Amino acid sequence: MQRYSRDMSGYAGQPPAANWPNGAKIAMQFVLNYEEGGENCILHGDAASEAFLSEIVGAAAWEGQRHWNMESIYEYGARAGFWRLHDMFTARDMPVTVYGVATALARSPAQVAAMLDADWEIASHGLKWVEHKDMPEAEERAQIAEAKRLHTAVTGSAPKGWYTGRCSENTVRLIAEDGSFDYVSDTYADDLPYWTDVAERPQLVIPYTLDANDMRFATPQGFNTGEHFYTYLKDSFDTLYAEGVAGAPKMMSIGLHCRLVGRPGRAAAFARFLDYVASHEDVWVARRADIAAHWAVEHPYQAPKLQPSRMDAATFVATFGGIFEHSAWIAERAYEAELGPAHDSVIGIHAALKTQFRLASEDERLGVLTAHPDLAGKLAQAKRLTAESTGEQSSAGLDALTDAERQTFTELNAAYVKAFGFPFIIAVRDHDKASILAAFHARLTNSRAQEFAQACHQVERIAFHRLKDLFA
């Protein structure tokens, strides 16, 4: 048994109707990462200076030393960049979500007061702005608890959202285990919120962004000028807005840093983008907490009725063993192969089952073909078909044939088996009685190789219809 935890399907090309307030075509969301004063610094008890996301591209940490240039770049974000962005947003009455590092917030009382006066959401960005990938799980759990405690004391309320950023493989699970957060954003996997069941409980995820993000001013092959940033944001907005006009509204997140886009040359371009957004109708500029609240009402968590990837072997085989006629071995092999969230749907589990059918030997596949009954044959007349076959044949009226029609089917069945060595198989739900008879006559002219391939294809179609019934 192999289980693959990543969900590569998502909404599978059929996203839910976002139903943004007032019929908005797009939900715009601005995140201001407040990290200044929470970064690596020996004054903070860290072993070295910061080396991430600054004007010094490719910077290296200074072990045991203060990096005066790096510290002053971060200080610019708090002293000047924050206030420039604050003025830009408040002048346009646009709400913001702040991802606040708890220790940084504690060192910036004036900025926190301004955030609160502007009614910005202050979500948690962790205790310190440091790397978590090698942090022991127990330590990360303790830091989450301490971040909540300090954040609540500094801002006056507990954070509703969480984003670590420099996270570990445990972060999302630990946040879900905590159970107090309305959403987590340590993911970049979609243009809409979605639910995940992690740590044995549902957790709402509001994806973040690394592309529509000013951090690319501080990375190789990133934005070189404010115009690059503006153009990228505009193109992103235009694409998502057009999708919303076409009936599939999405969410656009933009990531900002006081020390990066807060610089004058970049701020000017960003201000133009804010005005561009404001020039459009039907745009909902929202805090992430507002989006979370909306989604929880419009699209509350619903536990899937069937989760094949989480079944034990006996349940899996009992559930799917009859999908391929009298061939439970296909389900047994599918269970032992790689299964994950992508298989927890009709299309997904059908793919898992038919893959094992296709990987089987020709003799094994022939066994599946011969396990199928004749159409309107003796087993049907004796009412000895499986429940699935009975329903399928009756759906095409094959359980109510005239004597002449029954004789025709008997003769065709006999001719077909004599020619190919297995019963005539067709997904009757794709046909009516007349088209079944037409296919019967046409396929009798095929070679055995052609007909073996066609029969296998029809077996897969039958399986697909049976799965649709099962999931419905």
N, C-alpha and C positions, 0 to 999 in steps of 0.2 A: 504494500500500500504506500503510495506516494501522494502527499498533499502539498499543493502549491498555493500559498496564501495570498499572492497578489491577485487583484481583481482587474483583469484586462478588458472587461466588457463594459462596465459602467452602465450607462443607459442604453447601450447597444443601438445607437442611432435614433432612439425614440425618447428624447428627454421629456420629462413631465412639463405641463404648462406651468410656467413660473407664477403666473397671475400676480405680477408685481402691482402694488397699489396704483389706483387710478389708471390702469391700463398701460403702465410704463413699458416702453420697448426695450429698456435696458436698466439694470441696477448698477449705478456707478458707486465705487467704494474706494476711498482714499485712506491708505495706511501710512501713518507717520511713525517710523521706528525711532523711539527715544532711547538711545544706548549710551549717550555721552555721560561719563562718570560711572559706567558699569562695565567698561571694557577692561581687558587685561592691563594691569599696572601694578608695580611692586608696592605702591601705596595702598592697594586694595588687598594685599596679601598674596598676590600672584607671583609666580616664579620669574616672569619675564614681561616685557612690554607687549602691547598690541601690534598685530601685523596685518589686520584684515580691514578691508573697505575704507580706504583713505586715499588721499591724493598721491601717496607714495605707492605706486603700483609695483608689486613684487617686493614689498617691504619684508624684512626679516625681524623676528622677535629678538630683543636684546635681553639675554639672560642676566638676571640679577641687577639690571640697570633701568633707570628711567629713560625713556625715549622722548626727549623734549619736543622734537618736531611732531611726533605722533600725538603726544598729549595735547599740543596746542591746536592740532587739526580737529580733534574731538571737541576741544573747548570752543572752537569757532561755532560748531553746531549748536551748542547750548547758548552761547553768548550772543550770537548774531543770526545764524541760520534759522533757529526755531522761531524767533520773533518775526523774521521776514515771512515765513510760511504762515504763521499765526495770523498776521495782518492780511495776507492774501486770501485765506479761507474765510475769515470772519467778515471781511469786506464784501464777500460774495454770498454770505450766509450759507456756506456749504459745510455740512458736518464731516467730522473726521473720526477715524478710529486710531488711537495711539497704541502701538505695541510698546509698552513701557517696561524696561528692565527695572526691577524693584529697587536695586541699589542706586541706579541712575536717578530714578524719581526722587528717592530720599535725599539726594544731593542737589535737587533743583526745585526748591519750594516755590519760587516765583513762576516757573514754567507750569508746575502742577496746578497752581491757582488759576493760571490763564486757561489751561485745558478745561478745568471744571467750570469756570465762568462761561466758557464758550459751549458748554454742554457736549463736549467731546466724550466719546467712549474711551476709557483707559483699560485696555486689555493687558494681560500679562505676557511679558516677553522673557520670563524667567527671572531668576535671582541675580545672575551676572551675565554679561555678554561675553561668554566664553564657549569653547568647544566642548560638546558633550559626548562625542562618539566613543571615547574610551572611558567614560565615567561609569563606575560600578552602579548597578541598578539601585542598590540601597541608598547610595549617595545622591543619585538623581532624584529619587523619591523624596528624600529629606530636603533637597533644594526646592522642589516644587512646593512642599509644605511651607518652607520658610519664605519663599517668594509670595505665596498667598498671604501669609501673616504680615509681612512687611508692607506689601501693596495695600492691604486693607487699612493698616495704620496710617499710611502716608496719604492715601486718596480718600479715605472715609467709607469705602465700600469694597467688597470683594470683587475680583475680576470675574466677568462672565465668559471671557474668551481667553484662549491660550495659543501662543506661537513661540516656540523655542528658536527656530531658525537653524542654529548650529546644533541640530538634534542628534539623538542616538537612535538605534533601532528599537529602543524600549519606550521612547517618549510618548507616542500616541496611546500606547497601551496603558502607561502609567497615568496619563491624563484621564482616560476613560475609567480606570480603576478608582481614581479620586472621586469621580461622580458629581463634582460640583460645578462643572463648566458646561455652559450652554453649547459651546462649539470649540473645536480645535482646528487649527489652520496649518499644521505641519504637513501639508500636501500641496501638490501643484497639478493634481490629476484631472481637473475638470473645469468647465466654465459655469457650473451650477453647484449649489450645495448638494450633499448626498449623505445618506446614513451609512454607517458601518457598524457591524456588531463585533466589538472587540472587548476583551476582558469580560465576556459573558453579559454584556449590556450594550444597548444601542448608544451610539455616540454620533452627534451631528458634526459633519465636516464642512467647513467653508473654505474651499481651496484658496491659496494665496498665489502669488506670481513672482517669478524671477526674471521674466522677460520685460514686462512693462514696469520696470523697476530702475530707479536711478543708480542702483548699485553697479550698473553696467558702465557708469562713468569711471569706476575704479577697478575694472577688469580688462584684461587683454581683449582686443577686438570688440570693445564695447562702444558706447556713445562717445564721440569725440567733441561734439558741439551740442549746444542746446537745441539747435535745429534738428539734429539727428533724433534727439529725444522726442521733440514735438511731433515730428513726422511719424515716428513709430507709434506714439500714443494715438495720434489722429487716425492712422490706418487701422489700428486695433479697434478703436471706437467705431469707426465707420463700418467695419465688417460686422461687429456685434450688433450695432444699431440696425443695420440692414436685415440681419437675421431676425431681430425682434419685429421689424415692420412686416416681415414675411410670415410671422406667426410663431416664432420660436425664440422668445426673449431669453437673454442670458445675463450674466453678471460680469462686470469688468473690474478687476482689482488693479490698483496702482500702488507700488511700493516706493516710499520716500524716506530719505534720511536727512536730518537737519544739516549735517556737515557736507552733504553732497549737493542736492538740488537747492539747498539754502544759499549757495554761492550766487552772487548777482547775475553772472552771465547765464547760468542755468535757470535761475528763478524767472528771468524774463521770458524764456521760452515756455516754462511751465505755466506762467500766468496766461499766456496766449491760449494754451490748451484749456485752462479753466474757462476762459471766455468762450472758446469754441463749444465746449460742453453746454454752457449756459445758453447758447444760441439755438439749441435744439429743444423741441417740445417732447413731452412724454419721456423724460429722463428722471429716474428716481435716484437722487444722490442720498445714500444712506450709510449709517454706521453698520459695522458688521453685526453688532448685537441686534439691530433692527431687522437685518436680513435673517438672522437666526430665528428671531421670534416669528417673523412672517412664515418662514419655511416650516417651522414646527406646527403652525396652524394649518397651512395649506397642504402640506405634505408630511403629516406625522409619520413616525416610524411604524412600519407594518412588517411584522415577522413573516418571512416567506413560508408558504404552506409546505413547500418541498425544498430541502437543501441536500441534494445528493452528495455533495462533497463532505458533509458532516454526518452522514449515516454510517452505522456499523455495517459489517459485511452482510449479516443475515437480513437486515432491513433493506439494504440496497438491492440484494438479489431478489428478495420477495417483491419489491416494488417494481423492478425493471426486468426481471427474469423472463416475463412473458411478452416483452415488447417485440422481440424477434421470435416468431412462432416456435414454441417448444424447444428453445435454444438458450437456456439459462446460462450456459457457459460464456456467452457474450457478455452478459452483465458481470459475471465473476471476473473475467479478464479486465473489464473496464474498471472495476473496483480496485484491482491491484495496480492499475496504471496511474498516471498522474491526474489527479482531480483537484479542482479549486473553485473559487467563486464563479469563474467564467462558465462552469458547467452546471450552475444552479438555475438553469432555465431550459426551456424546450430545445432551443437551438444548441445550447451547450451540452446537455446530456445526450442529445441525438448525435452530436459530433463524437462524443466519447464512445458511444455504443457502435456507431457505424465504422469508426476507425478500427475497432477490434474485429468487426466483421470483415473489413477489407484486408486486414493483416492476416486473416486466417487462410489456411491452405484451401486449394480448390475443392478438395474432398470435403472439408468442413463446411464450406459455403454451399456445396451441393447438398449436404445434409440439412441445411437450413431450408433450401428450396423444396426438398422432398418432404419436409415437415409440414408444408402448407397443404391445405385441402384443395380438391378440385372446386372450381366455381359451380355452384348449384349441383354438386355431386351427391354421391350416396350418403356421405357423412352429414351433409346439410339436410337431406331428406330425413335422415334418422335422428336429427337434432343432436348430433354428437360433436358439433364444432365448439371451439373455445368461445367464450363470451365475446371476445374481441372480433373474431371472424364472423360470428352470428350477426353482430351489429353492423359490420362492414357490408356483408352480402345483402342484408335486408335494406340498407340505405340505398342501394341501387335497384331494389325491387327484385332481387334474385330469389327471394323467398316466396314469390307469388307469380311463378311462371305458368303459362299455359302448357298443356301437354306437348304441343308442337315445339314450343320454346325449350322445354326441358329436354326433349329429344335432340334438338340442335346442339345444346350445350353438351349433352352426353357424347355426341359424335365428335364434336370439336375437342373435347377433353381427351378422348381416346386418341385422336389423330396427333394431338400435340405431345402427349406423353410418349407415344410411339416414336415420334420424330426426334425428341430432345432428351427423354429420360427423366423428366421432372414435370411437375404440374404447371399449367399456365397460371402465372401470377400477375396480378395487376392491382394497383391501388384504386379500388372501386370508388373511393370517395372523390377521385378526380374525374369520374365518368358517370354516364348513365347507361342504361341497358344497351341502347343502340351503339354507342361509341365503344362499349366493351366488346360487342360482337364484331365491330369493324376492326378493332385492334387484334382480336383473335385471328381473323382471316389474314390480316396483313403480316402478323408476326410468324405465322406458319411458313412464310416464304423466306425467313431468315436462315442464316447458317447457325450451327449449334453455338459457335463462339459468340456470334452476335446476340443470340437469344439468351445465352448464359449471362452475358453482361446486362442485357435489358431486364432479365428476371431479378438479378441482384439489385439493380436500380429500383425496381418496383418494390422489393422487400424493404429497402431503405425508406421509400415514400410511405409505405404502410406503417413502418415504425414511427415516422414523424407524426402521422395523424394520431396514432395511439398515444404518443407522448402529449400531444396537444390536449387530448381528452383528459389525460391523467393530471396535468398541471391545471387545467380549468376546474 
